[in-house]
Structures are given as structure tokens and as C-alpha cells.
């Protein structure tokens, strides 16, 4: 799966959109304001949960700006960085949930690694979600409730989890 074209079409399209959006310096919210396309729609496209119509994709791309042909023609170079300091981690969480991503550009990569910090009461959302990939983690301090499909467990320091991310899941 190192070749981006080996991914399912909706995942490949989502990664491609995220790459060009970030390269243009736009957050999802900023792009939504520029285009009139809801932030939630952009998020669903980027996560591979929605395959947009050509018209909807064209509206989103106008805010970057990039044409449809340019969007599908370019092949970004994979990130060659191997080491990251703490200040290099990209914050992708919000509110009481900090998700610091290792590597700014995940285009063409198989693993997404995060440094996750949950404030008391933080939650990834009431609705469980799934996506392509796998997730694993070790609790360093505190407690976190992890739900994967019908399974739910409260993990403490030293406990770990590992599962297929396509299964609906939630962290609290």
C-alpha cells in the first residue's frame, strides 16, 4: 500500500484533498468558509467516508485554488523526514482533546501515529467512527475508556490497545 493508487478510491481522494488543502495553507474550516461547502463535508471527504460528486469536488477545489485536472494529475513526493521533535508534531485535535500527529504529510504512508492527550471529560464524539488503517496505543497516565464495536474497556497506565480501525470505535 505504499503506492497511493493502491488505496480505495475514496481514501485516495481524501488523502489527496487533505494534501492540497494543507499545502495551500487552509484549515478545513477556512476552506469551508471560502467555498460554502460545510466543514463536515470536507472532513468526511478527507477521511474517506464520502465520495463527492464532481460538482461538489470542483466547488471545494475552487477555494484552494486548483483545477480538477491538476488535482488528479499531481503526485506529491512522500515525506522523507525520519525524526521529529515535539514541536514538529502537527496538532489535529480540538477542545479538550489533543491529537499531535507524527509527520505533517501522510500522503502515501500506511501508518498514522498520534500523541493523544485527553482532558478529563474529553471524548472523540458520541457517534463511533471507523476508517482505513490500524490503531494501537499504550496509556502512559490516567485512564481512558476505549470502545471497539461491542467491546468496551477502561485502560490505565501500562494498558494497551490494538485494533483494525475499520471497526467502529470511540475514545473517552
Secondary structure, DSSP 8 states (H G I E B T S, - for coil): --SGGGS-HHHHHHHHHHHHHHHTT--HHHHHHHH---HHHHHHHHTTS----HHHHHHHHHTTT--HHHHHH------------GGGSEE--BTTEEEEESSS--TT-S---EEEEE-TT--S-SS-B--SSEEEEE--SS-EEEEETTEEEEE-TT-EEEEETTS-EEE-
